[in-house]
Amino acid sequence: MYVEGITLDCLTQIKFNRSIYGIYHLLTGKKSIQSVHDARIFQLEKYYGVHLSLTRNQFLQIVNVMLENGLLNKDDGNEFYHVTKAGKEKLSLFQGTTIFSYLNGLSFSGIERQFRDRLYLLVQTYSNILVNNYSFIPIVDSQEVTKWVKDFYRRHQQSNFPDQLYHELYQLLSLLPKGEADFFVDRLSGYQYYGLSMEQLAIKYNLSRDDTIIYLTGITHVLINLVSQKKEAYPILSQLIIGFDQQKFITNTANQTFHLLKKQYSLEQIVQIRNLKLNTIYDHIVEIALYDSSFQIESYVNKKEQEEIIAAIQLNNTFKLKTIKESCSSTISYFQIRLVLTRLKELLPEGEIHV
Amino acid sequence: MSNTILLEKELETYFGYSTFRVGQKEIISDVLNGKNVLGILPTGTGKSICYQLPARLLEGVTIVVSPLISLMMDQVKELKATNFKEVVALNSFLDYDKRKQLYKNLYRYKLIYVSPEMLQQKELQFYLKKMTVSLFVIDEAHCISQWGHEFRPDYQKLKTVINQIGDPPVLALSATATREVQDDIINSLERPICKHIYPMDRSNITLSIQEVIINEEKLEIITNVLSEHKVPSLIYFSSKNAAENVSHLLSKRLPEHRVAFYHGGMEQMDRVAIQQQFMNDQIDIVCCTSAFGMGINKNNIRFVFHYHFPGQIESYIQEIGRAGRDGNQSISVLLYCRQDSFLPQQMIESELPSDGDLFRARQLFIKYQDEDKILPVEFQEIQAMFEISEVQWRFISSQLEKHGIKHKNGIKYDESKVDETFEQIKNIRDERLYVKQTKLKDMMNWIHLKTCLREGLYTRFQNGYTKVEEYCCSNCGIHLQDFNPKQTIPLKQLPTWEMKLKRLLVVGESK
């Protein structure tokens, strides 16, 4: 249900502008500028990286089953898919779910796993300490998370701490529908008790494997959102997301370029300093423009050029780079087109473009 | 004698046991006296204590060579859980920086687990040479012998490594080594060795074989037996898919039982969850592949079923050895269907390179030599080039090294010798194939045995065996209706998440 709904939503938005693999890359959170860019221009930010472990074959399998079930149609000659009437109905069903409203991939896909892992190990640790048991097999097997929990424990040894953690979790989970809180708590481990595996959750809650993953992802996103909006109410849980706020760029390397730009180095100088190709630096600049709405693009593409690109987009009714390029004068580069695409929302009146 | 009393005290202090199990004290005493020891102890009787206790008592560091990364990780996890923190596992999964950092701090550890491949690294040897190694342990020592069921070529190079790092006393351990294999181990190490061989037969495990016509019958037998008993049970499969499928079917047919599956393809967290749920009696039945159980120390497993039988008797003994570690009556049921013999046969073929694989490897090597290129180090890249499995590559690679064709960073050979070398590799491959097929045949012959199964199983490993009056084997005749093991009492299921959360985090709410 969820994974189908997401695919239908993506197809509805993207139409024929990208192949089906564009959706796959979006769902698996491919760390390429193209995927982030797609998420932005097609307004599918919420689905970025919501199913990280999905394989290409599994995804094709899902699409094939949707074809068989009449949710999709496919043109004979090409690889493009249409959403059928039944598909539209399924989509609107999905859009009525809480999970749809919870998903916030582009903001949270990078921190979701760590939020959960830290929480799982924290609950397990305090549950054991509560009964003075200091040796147990940790449910999360990651040095990073273990170190974080150890440091945390050193700073919080008060005897009433498990109680506080309980109250915060209680308060937080009470904001969710009962079924979702049940699901989330079933995954928690503690003293001489281990939470359910994803497979066990899938059976218990009658979900497919993929939907189980997206269900958990959605719940995690809403929890992170609730906690970060009201940090003062969650003195413990808000610490689980510390260190993530500043994470503005997806890639470290783009961030380095950004620092050099701020020091007024020219693109050519940055190429020299970083020993990278100019095209790579262009990628970084597009990435920076995507994440930082205050970043000025005028020095790379002037107002007149911007207007020409916008006109080409409207004329052809497309976001396909190649089509836009062919429709512009030859001096306009792909780099400039990509930059303009990052600013579509500002450059175009709301709702003006339907591609 | 005061010495032995002291040992028991140490055991109590570090592991919480008041007495040693059979053989442990004898082996540990010899180890502490600096002797070289070969110890053959049955599975499930605490082989690892034989070096874990000395590791804590001896002055310097103890090195343990272990063939399986997952096994090492489990052991480290368990030791850390008992508050032994100066323990570490070195394996190829560690990235370069982390490894470098670990090497520099090796002196901080008392017990170091390492894979045989890693031990070949000059860099690691360099650091080990600077330390005082007081004990060198070879776990699963049967891997030294090509007649053993899990031959690992790098095990044969251990002697050289031992010499390099100051010739510490050696402790070689195995649970399944025939006399042939024991001799191989001793010869390969080239040093005087005290042998401590203990009988490996487990008289509390009943051996039962049931032949069926179709797989559906297997399911019926398992359902019938387990519907009478709610006890910790394992069911072994040769494939992940079969384990998953039967797990789903069984949970429908046995609604009162809690059934789960386990295999190597699952995510780390789910693997820990299923293992530990089983340990805590949260689940009753695990449908699993051979990946399960290695690190599992559950002492009240009552049934071990084999839905598919393994390709060799040694694996079978290891797997049924997970039953009845508390000494109470337990039952092994091997379900045999004529078609099943194809599965181990396929497995054998997938483990060794085919003629075609060898031909492709040869062509590529010649090409690389001509273009003066360096062979990739990452296995993924090699797999893409040769289209072979990791086991197959390990075989080819070690053979090429042996013939001096492959060096640390590349390939070098005398062109005239290439054909000869590949011919030799083919011969060795055929020899291995023969060994494995013989083992499969042994397994099949045992399954079809008409006389006592216990006698047939154990006498190839040792002189004689303990005779069992009741509950011996299906050929001697058993009456399962009298089998009356202690039933699992399930943990109370709490109806709401609020109560579950309370059980986890509020005093007085946990059990």
Chai-1 contact restraints between the chains, C-beta under 6 A:
chainA,res_idxA,chainB,res_idxB,connection_type,confidence,min_distance_angstrom,max_distance_angstrom,comment,restraint_id
A,S127,B,L504,contact,1.0,0.0,6.0,A-B,restraint_1
A,S127,B,L505,contact,1.0,0.0,6.0,A-B,restraint_2
A,L130,B,V507,contact,1.0,0.0,6.0,A-B,restraint_3
A,V131,B,S510,contact,1.0,0.0,6.0,A-B,restraint_4
A,S135,B,A81,contact,1.0,0.0,6.0,A-B,restraint_5
A,S135,B,T82,contact,1.0,0.0,6.0,A-B,restraint_6
A,I137,B,K77,contact,1.0,0.0,6.0,A-B,restraint_7
A,I137,B,A81,contact,1.0,0.0,6.0,A-B,restraint_8
A,I137,B,Q276,contact,1.0,0.0,6.0,A-B,restraint_9
A,I139,B,V272,contact,1.0,0.0,6.0,A-B,restraint_10
A,D141,B,Q268,contact,1.0,0.0,6.0,A-B,restraint_11
A,P162,B,L505,contact,1.0,0.0,6.0,A-B,restraint_12
A,L165,B,L505,contact,1.0,0.0,6.0,A-B,restraint_13
A,Y166,B,L505,contact,1.0,0.0,6.0,A-B,restraint_14
A,Y166,B,V506,contact,1.0,0.0,6.0,A-B,restraint_15
A,A181,B,W497,contact,1.0,0.0,6.0,A-B,restraint_16
A,D182,B,W497,contact,1.0,0.0,6.0,A-B,restraint_17
A,V185,B,W497,contact,1.0,0.0,6.0,A-B,restraint_18
A,V185,B,K500,contact,1.0,0.0,6.0,A-B,restraint_19
A,V185,B,L501,contact,1.0,0.0,6.0,A-B,restraint_20
A,G190,B,L504,contact,1.0,0.0,6.0,A-B,restraint_21
A,Y191,B,S510,contact,1.0,0.0,6.0,A-B,restraint_22
A,Q192,B,N280,contact,1.0,0.0,6.0,A-B,restraint_23
A,Y194,B,A273,contact,1.0,0.0,6.0,A-B,restraint_24
A,Y194,B,Q276,contact,1.0,0.0,6.0,A-B,restraint_25
A,Y194,B,Q277,contact,1.0,0.0,6.0,A-B,restraint_26
A,S197,B,D270,contact,1.0,0.0,6.0,A-B,restraint_27
A,S197,B,A273,contact,1.0,0.0,6.0,A-B,restraint_28
A,S197,B,I274,contact,1.0,0.0,6.0,A-B,restraint_29
A,M198,B,D270,contact,1.0,0.0,6.0,A-B,restraint_30
